Amino acid sequence: MAGLKNIVAVALVMIVSMSLEGKWVGAQVHHVVGGDRGWDPATNLSSWCSGRIFRVGDKIWFTYSAGLESIVEVKQQDEYLSCDISNPIRMYTDGLDSISLDGEGIRYFVSSKPDSCKNGLKLHVEVLPQGTPDDFQKIATSESKASYGYASALASGPTTPSGSAHLIGSSILLAFGFLCYAIGA
């Protein structure tokens, strides 16, 4: 009889996990700006950005040589386009900066060096609301739009959820499984 209860508990956990389809888990994505090269004048940031979807809850990471470079977040599109850093929201100078994308909208980041910025070392990030897997497919199959003279961040591209999303989902399922086992024991 105990063996049957264990089989039922395992089956119930599997059914619940398949029916959730990840909806309880908000997958947080960590984007390393520029990929392997990081925030560097030789990096093609518009190409890197065109393969990304940024959502509320994601993080972007800037890696750069703190002695040679720093990053400025500016408020408006015109400041971004003209590389005007006279009214910054924030300056990043650590060489490894993690920025949480905690709200929808467009955020603008530029190099603190005017020449580097004017040569393309700048990034705009359009942060979209949290979505469902269906939303990801719709965005991935839609045409990429161009604006400001560079590719939009709405193009499709692979990004991987962080381990924390998997850990939370696994913990919920594990707790549910223990509960089923305890009830059956």
Disulfide bonds with the S-S distance in Angstrom:
Cys83-Cys117 2.07
